[in-house]
Amino acid sequence: MSTPEVNKVVLAYSGGLDTSVILAWIKEHYGCEVIAFTADVGQGDSFEGLEAKALASGASKLYVRDLKEEFLTKYAFPTLRAGAVYERKYLLGTSFARPLIASHQVEIARLEGADAVAHGCTGKGNDQVRFELTFQALAPDLKVIAPWRQWDLGGREELLEYAVARGIPVSQSKTNIYSRDQNLWHLSHEGGELEDPWQEPNEAMYQITVSPEEAPDKPVEIVIGFEQGYPVSLDGTPMGPVELVTTLNKIGGEHGVGRIDLVENRLVGMKSHGVYEQPGAAILSTAHKELESITLDRETLHYKDLVAQKYAELVYDGRWFTPLREALDAFVEVTQQPVTGEVRLKLYKGNIIPTGRKSPYSLYHEGFATFGADDVYNQADAKGFINLFGLPMKVAALAKQKREGADGK
């Protein structure tokens, strides 16, 4: 395959093993200027020394942008309000981080006059799709460099050897070979013993949650406040998005909540086994669903569950910048108008236990729901309702009896 001519490329750069090697590899193989871009989405890095490392690896400059607020308000919270969960467990933390990062990568490419963008995603994973669909949606004219699909380096062991040979400092070793992705919404783990789905994850792998067995013996109770589906407070104290999620990650992690072990269907056609730590996201997801249970009518709630599955697929597949996702957001926006109130939760040894929910727009009416005496519901009315509701079934049964009688059965 011929190498396209590239003058300047913007690389999505983390400073980890893959992108450190990629930076040097692009310089070697394309002979072009490489601008590194790092997005702070709450991965917990200090970024100290990152610029020096990027420059030493061959970058002409490094951009670092704090995207934590945008990550939560424009990506995580809209997905939360939609109720989107991929394959019953995954709250999509990596999935919607990629279009955010790629969109800023495009912005920097325009600012710098670059004619190409590059990423460090493997040819087996979902992230290559998420990055490149964003590039296609926002800057279809830019060339895309994807070294994992081009080079002959076979795996992370060979990348380590490549880095050592060229004096590129990396933090991974052959005994610490997990592939991780962290942001404010979650921390994912892949590789190592996880490649065997029968193998129990090594407890030493976990980084932000304690094991449920080691969690405190006494539960903690918290109250999450929402306004129109957006989480806005903890225990009655207003909090901005970053502070709220950071605080919930800490509290949830201490009580062992939010651990997810999932064999998922990747978009590219294979199954993969991953472990996610998502304490804050799990708490907010549970609380949001509880508040919807008293503020949304039956038809809206049930239909929203259908929309949520489609929304999750769009996000997982990297189709964030599509008309359909925007249209679904419009639907979600209408449904979230009454989703204001508070939810009380008990966190105990890996469990998130709802213990109360209230809203000024609650549709729950104690007078209608009570099993005691009331003067707002005539139970005799139920007979006519059942007769009408079951009429199609009755007609079908009568027709079946007539047919079977005619057949002599």
C-alpha positions in Angstrom: 0.0 0.0 0.0 1.5 3.3 -1.0 2.0 6.0 1.6 0.0 9.2 0.9 1.8 12.5 1.0 1.2 14.2 4.3 2.6 17.6 5.4 1.2 18.0 8.8 -0.8 15.6 11.0 -2.6 16.1 14.4 -2.3 13.0 16.5 -4.6 12.1 19.4 -1.9 11.6 22.0 -2.1 10.2 25.5 1.6 9.7 26.2 1.0 6.0 26.7 2.7 3.1 25.0 0.7 3.1 21.8 0.6 6.8 20.9 4.2 7.3 22.0 5.3 4.7 19.5 2.9 6.0 16.9 4.3 9.5 17.1 7.8 8.3 16.4 6.5 5.9 13.7 4.7 8.6 11.8 7.8 10.8 11.8 9.8 7.9 10.5 7.4 6.8 7.8 5.8 10.0 6.6 8.6 12.5 7.3 5.9 15.1 8.2 5.3 17.4 11.1 3.4 15.9 13.9 1.3 18.0 16.4 0.2 16.1 19.5 -3.2 16.7 21.1 -4.2 15.5 24.5 -7.7 15.8 25.9 -8.3 16.0 29.6 -11.6 14.1 30.1 -10.9 13.3 33.7 -8.4 10.4 33.3 -6.6 11.5 36.4 -3.3 12.3 34.7 -1.3 15.3 35.9 0.1 15.9 32.4 3.4 16.9 34.1 6.2 16.2 31.7 3.9 15.3 28.9 5.0 18.1 26.7 8.6 17.3 27.1 7.9 13.7 26.3 5.9 14.5 23.2 8.6 16.9 21.9 11.3 14.3 22.7 9.4 11.7 20.7 9.3 14.0 17.7 6.2 16.3 18.0 6.5 19.9 17.0 4.1 21.0 19.7 1.5 19.7 22.2 -2.0 20.9 22.7 -3.7 20.0 26.1 -7.3 20.9 26.4 -9.4 20.6 29.5 -12.7 19.0 28.2 -14.1 17.6 31.5 -17.0 20.0 31.7 -17.9 19.6 28.0 -17.5 15.8 28.3 -20.1 15.6 31.0 -22.6 18.3 29.9 -22.7 17.6 26.1 -22.0 13.9 26.0 -22.3 12.0 29.3 -25.4 13.7 30.6 -27.4 13.6 27.3 -26.7 9.9 27.2 -27.8 9.6 30.8 -31.0 11.5 30.1 -31.6 9.2 27.2 -31.3 6.2 29.5 -28.8 4.6 27.0 -27.1 1.4 28.2 -25.3 -0.9 25.8 -26.1 -4.6 26.1 -27.7 -4.2 29.5 -24.6 -3.1 31.4 -22.2 -0.7 29.7 -22.8 3.1 30.3 -20.8 4.0 27.2 -18.0 6.1 28.8 -15.4 5.4 26.1 -17.9 5.4 23.3 -18.9 9.1 23.6 -15.5 10.3 24.7 -14.1 9.5 21.2 -16.3 11.8 19.2 -15.6 14.6 21.6 -11.8 14.1 21.3 -12.0 13.7 17.5 -14.0 16.9 17.2 -11.3 18.9 19.0 -8.7 17.1 16.9 -10.4 18.4 13.8 -10.6 21.9 15.3 -6.8 21.9 15.9 -6.2 20.6 12.5 -8.0 23.5 11.0 -6.2 25.9 13.3 -2.8 24.6 12.4 -3.5 24.0 8.7 -2.9 20.3 8.9 -3.9 18.0 6.1 -4.2 14.8 8.2 -5.3 13.4 11.5 -4.1 10.2 13.3 -5.2 8.0 16.1 -3.8 5.0 18.0 -6.8 2.7 17.7 -6.3 -1.0 16.8 -7.8 -2.5 13.7 -9.8 -4.9 15.9 -11.6 -2.3 18.1 -14.5 0.0 18.1 -12.6 3.2 18.7 -11.2 3.4 15.1 -14.8 3.6 13.9 -15.7 6.3 16.4 -12.8 8.5 15.5 -13.1 8.1 11.8 -16.8 8.5 11.6 -16.4 11.8 13.4 -13.6 12.8 11.0 -16.0 12.0 8.1 -18.8 14.0 9.6 -16.8 17.1 10.5 -13.8 17.1 8.1 -14.2 14.6 5.2 -11.2 16.2 3.4 -8.6 15.3 6.0 -6.5 12.2 5.4 -6.5 9.6 8.2 -3.4 7.8 9.5 -4.1 4.6 11.5 -0.8 2.9 12.2 -2.3 -0.2 13.8 -3.8 -1.0 10.4 -0.5 -0.2 8.5 2.6 -1.3 10.4 4.0 -4.7 11.0 4.3 -4.4 14.8 2.3 -7.4 16.0 1.3 -6.6 19.5 2.1 -4.6 22.6 5.2 -6.6 23.4 6.7 -5.5 20.1 5.7 -1.9 20.8 7.6 -2.1 24.0 10.7 -3.3 22.2 10.2 -0.6 19.6 10.0 2.1 22.3 13.0 0.8 24.2 15.1 0.7 21.0 14.4 4.3 20.3 14.6 5.6 23.9 10.9 6.4 24.2 9.9 6.3 27.9 6.7 4.3 28.6 5.0 3.3 31.8 3.7 -0.2 30.6 5.8 -3.3 30.9 5.3 -6.9 29.9 3.9 -7.7 33.4 1.5 -4.7 33.2 -0.1 -5.3 29.9 -3.8 -4.2 30.5 -5.3 -1.9 27.9 -7.1 0.8 29.9 -9.2 3.9 29.2 -10.2 6.2 31.9 -12.3 9.3 32.1 -14.8 10.9 34.6 -17.5 8.4 33.6 -15.6 5.2 33.9 -12.3 3.2 33.8 -12.2 0.2 31.4 -9.8 -2.7 31.4 -9.1 -5.2 28.6 -6.3 -7.7 27.9 -4.3 -9.9 30.1 -6.2 -12.6 31.9 -9.5 -10.9 30.7 -9.0 -12.5 27.3 -10.3 -15.7 28.9 -14.0 -14.9 29.9 -13.9 -17.8 32.3 -11.0 -16.3 34.2 -12.0 -14.2 37.2 -10.4 -10.7 37.0 -7.4 -10.2 39.2 -8.4 -8.0 42.2 -5.1 -6.0 41.8 -6.4 -4.8 38.4 -9.1 -2.6 39.9 -8.1 1.0 40.5 -11.1 3.1 41.6 -13.3 0.6 43.4 -12.7 -1.6 46.4 -14.1 -5.1 46.3 -17.6 -5.5 47.8 -16.2 -7.9 50.4 -13.7 -5.2 51.6 -16.3 -2.3 51.5 -17.5 -0.8 54.8 -19.9 -2.9 56.8 -22.1 0.2 57.4 -24.0 1.5 54.4 -24.0 5.2 53.3 -27.2 7.0 52.2 -27.1 9.8 49.7 -29.6 12.0 47.9 -29.2 13.0 44.3 -31.1 16.0 43.0 -32.1 16.4 39.3 -33.5 19.3 37.2 -35.1 18.3 33.9 -33.1 15.1 33.9 -29.7 16.7 34.7 -28.0 15.8 38.0 -27.4 19.0 39.9 -27.0 18.3 43.6 -25.8 15.8 46.3 -27.4 15.7 49.7 -29.1 19.0 49.0 -25.9 20.8 48.1 -25.7 22.2 44.5 -22.7 20.9 42.6 -21.3 21.4 39.1 -21.0 18.4 36.9 -17.3 17.8 37.4 -17.5 18.1 41.2 -20.6 15.9 41.4 -19.3 13.1 39.3 -15.9 13.2 41.0 -17.5 13.0 44.4 -19.8 10.2 43.5 -16.9 8.2 42.0 -15.1 8.5 45.3 -18.1 7.6 47.5 -19.2 4.8 45.1 -15.7 3.5 44.8 -15.3 3.2 48.5 -18.5 1.1 48.7 -17.6 -1.2 45.8 -20.4 -0.1 43.5 -20.3 0.2 39.7 -18.1 -2.9 38.8 -19.2 -4.3 35.5 -17.9 -7.5 33.9 -19.1 -7.8 30.4 -18.7 -9.9 27.3 -19.8 -7.4 24.6 -20.5 -7.5 20.9 -18.0 -5.2 19.2 -19.2 -3.3 16.2 -16.4 -4.9 14.1 -18.0 -8.4 14.5 -16.2 -10.0 17.4 -17.0 -10.5 21.1 -14.6 -9.0 23.7 -14.4 -9.4 27.4 -13.9 -6.2 29.4 -14.3 -4.9 32.9 -15.6 -1.5 33.7 -15.4 0.5 36.9 -18.2 3.2 36.7 -19.3 4.0 40.3 -20.5 7.6 39.7 -22.2 6.8 36.4 -23.9 3.8 37.9 -25.2 5.8 40.8 -26.6 8.5 38.5 -28.1 6.0 36.1 -29.9 4.3 38.9 -31.1 7.5 40.4 -32.3 8.9 37.1 -34.3 5.8 36.3 -36.0 5.9 39.7 -37.0 9.6 39.2 -38.4 8.8 35.8 -40.5 6.0 37.4 -42.7 8.6 39.1 -42.5 11.5 36.6 -43.1 9.8 33.2 -46.5 8.3 32.2 -46.6 4.6 31.1 -46.6 5.1 27.4 -43.8 7.6 27.4 -41.7 5.6 29.7 -42.1 2.4 27.7 -41.4 4.1 24.4 -38.4 5.9 25.8 -36.9 2.5 26.7 -37.1 1.6 23.0 -35.4 4.9 22.1 -32.8 4.3 24.7 -31.6 1.1 23.1 -31.3 2.7 19.7 -29.5 5.7 21.3 -27.1 3.3 22.9 -26.3 1.6 19.6 -25.7 4.9 17.9 -23.3 6.0 20.6 -21.5 2.7 20.8 -21.1 2.6 17.0 -19.6 6.1 16.9 -22.6 7.7 15.1 -22.7 10.7 17.4 -22.7 13.4 14.7 -25.8 12.1 12.8 -29.3 13.5 12.2 -30.9 10.5 14.0 -29.0 11.1 17.2 -30.0 14.8 17.1 -33.6 13.8 16.5 -33.6 11.3 19.4 -32.2 14.1 21.6 -35.2 16.2 20.7 -37.5 13.4 21.8 -35.5 13.0 25.0 -35.6 16.7 25.7 -39.4 16.6 25.8 -39.5 13.6 28.1 -37.1 15.2 30.6 -39.1 18.4 31.3 -40.8 16.8 34.4 -37.8 14.8 35.5 -37.0 17.1 38.5 -36.8 16.0 42.0 -34.7 13.9 44.4 -33.8 10.3 44.8 -32.4 8.7 47.9 -30.0 5.7 47.5 -28.3 3.4 49.9 -24.8 2.2 48.9 -23.8 -1.1 50.5 -21.1 -3.6 49.5 -21.4 -3.2 45.8 -25.2 -2.6 45.8 -27.1 0.6 44.9 -30.4 0.4 46.7 -33.1 3.0 46.0 -34.9 4.0 49.3 -36.9 7.0 48.2 -37.9 9.3 45.3 -39.9 12.5 45.2 -40.8 15.2 42.6 -43.0 18.2 42.4 -44.2 16.7 39.1 -44.8 13.2 40.4 -47.6 11.3 38.8 -47.8 9.0 41.8 -51.1 9.6 43.6 -51.4 7.9 47.0 -55.2 8.2 46.9 -55.4 6.1 43.7 -52.7 3.6 44.7 -53.8 2.8 48.3 -55.1 -0.6 49.2 -57.1 1.1 51.9 -60.5 2.7 51.6 -60.7 5.6 49.2 -63.3 7.8 47.4 -61.4 8.4 44.2 -61.5 5.0 42.6 -64.6 2.8 42.1 -63.3 -0.7 41.9 -66.4 -1.8 40.2 -65.3 0.2 37.1 -62.6 -2.4 36.6 -65.1 -4.9 35.3 -66.1 -2.8 32.2 -62.4 -2.0 31.6 -61.4 -5.7 31.6 -64.3 -6.6 29.3 -63.3 -4.0 26.7 -59.6 -4.6 27.1 -60.0 -8.4 26.7 -62.6 -8.2 23.9 -60.1 -9.1 21.1 -58.9 -12.1 23.1 -62.5 -13.2 23.7 -63.5 -12.9 20.0 -60.4 -14.9 19.0 -61.2 -17.6 21.5 -64.8 -17.9 20.3 -63.7 -18.1 16.7 -61.2 -20.8 17.7 -63.9 -22.8 19.5 -66.2 -22.5 16.5 -63.4 -23.6 14.1 -62.4 -26.6 16.3 -66.1 -27.6 16.6 -66.5 -27.6 12.8 -63.3 -29.7 12.4 -64.7 -32.2 14.9 -61.9 -31.8 17.4 
